[in-house]
Amino acid sequence: MGLTTVTAKVGGGKRAREIDFLVDSGASFTVLPEKVRRALRLKPIAEQKFALADGAVIRRRISEVRLEYAGEARTVQVVLGERGDQSLPRNSRASDRDP
């Protein structure tokens, strides 16, 4: 079985970027790579815990960004990726226990 990707535009104005996203039908959030989030100068609005596929629990900052795909544009919440993050963590919410 192959991987499915889509190209979408994130951000607005001069900082907008077209990037390829890996489609994960079970994901709750879109993860923006560190390089993209820095270029867009996104500010975090919250922090949340995530459980990864290997059982590890991590904290990541959340922000909002304009995302355009197939002629439709929406403001969506995104996970602000950090150096070393994979493209998509398993986006189920972790319990309130600390990692």
TABELZI-V781752 format. One record per residue. N is the residue number from 0. RES is the residue in three letters. OMEGA is omega in whole degrees, -180 to 180 (* if undefined). NEAR is the number of other ideal C-beta (glycine too) atoms within 12 Angstrom. D_FIRST is the distance of its C-alpha to the first C-alpha in Angstrom with 1 decimal. Layout:
BEGIN
n: {N:N}
res: {RES:RES}
omega: {OMEGA:OMEGA}
near: {NEAR:NEAR}
d_first: {D_FIRST:D_FIRST}
END
This chain:
BEGIN
n: {0:1:2:3:4:5:6:7:8:9:10:11:12:13:14:15:16:17:18:19:20:21:22:23:24:25:26:27:28:29:30:31:32:33:34:35:36:37:38:39:40:41:42:43:44:45:46:47:48:49:50:51:52:53:54:55:56:57:58:59:60:61:62:63:64:65:66:67:68:69:70:71:72:73:74:75:76:77:78:79:80:81:82:83:84:85:86:87:88:89:90:91:92:93:94:95:96:97:98}
res: {MET:GLY:LEU:THR:THR:VAL:THR:ALA:LYS:VAL:GLY:GLY:GLY:LYS:ARG:ALA:ARG:GLU:ILE:ASP:PHE:LEU:VAL:ASP:SER:GLY:ALA:SER:PHE:THR:VAL:LEU:PRO:GLU:LYS:VAL:ARG:ARG:ALA:LEU:ARG:LEU:LYS:PRO:ILE:ALA:GLU:GLN:LYS:PHE:ALA:LEU:ALA:ASP:GLY:ALA:VAL:ILE:ARG:ARG:ARG:ILE:SER:GLU:VAL:ARG:LEU:GLU:TYR:ALA:GLY:GLU:ALA:ARG:THR:VAL:GLN:VAL:VAL:LEU:GLY:GLU:ARG:GLY:ASP:GLN:SER:LEU:PRO:ARG:ASN:SER:ARG:ALA:SER:ASP:ARG:ASP:PRO}
omega: {-178:177:179:177:174:175:-180:178:178:180:-179:178:-177:-178:-178:-180:169:180:177:177:172:-179:177:-174:179:-176:176:-178:169:178:175:178:-179:-178:-179:-179:177:180:-180:-179:-179:177:178:176:-179:173:-176:175:178:175:179:-178:-180:179:178:177:-180:174:175:177:-179:175:175:-180:176:180:180:180:177:176:178:179:180:169:-176:172:180:172:178:-178:178:179:179:178:172:-178:-176:169:172:-166:174:-177:178:174:-178:179:178:179:*}
near: {3:6:12:13:15:19:17:29:26:36:29:18:12:9:17:20:28:16:29:19:30:22:18:22:9:13:23:22:30:36:36:37:28:21:17:32:32:19:20:29:19:31:15:21:16:17:16:26:24:34:23:21:17:11:14:16:22:28:25:34:27:29:32:26:36:24:31:23:21:11:8:12:17:18:18:26:26:38:40:34:31:22:11:11:24:23:24:29:34:24:28:20:21:23:12:11:10:9:15}
d_first: {0.0:3.8:6.9:9.6:13.1:16.5:19.9:22.7:26.3:27.7:31.4:34.3:37.1:37.2:34.8:31.9:28.7:25.6:22.6:18.8:17.2:13.8:13.2:13.2:14.4:16.2:18.1:21.9:22.7:21.7:22.3:24.4:24.6:28.1:28.9:28.2:30.1:33.0:33.2:33.3:35.8:34.4:36.6:35.3:36.5:35.4:33.7:31.3:29.8:26.0:24.5:21.7:18.9:21.3:24.1:26.0:27.8:28.4:30.6:29.7:31.7:30.8:32.0:31.8:30.8:30.7:27.2:26.9:24.0:24.2:28.0:28.2:29.5:29.8:31.1:28.5:28.6:26.6:26.4:28.3:26.2:28.2:28.2:25.6:23.4:19.6:18.1:17.5:19.4:18.7:21.1:22.9:26.6:28.3:31.5:34.7:35.2:35.5:33.0}
END
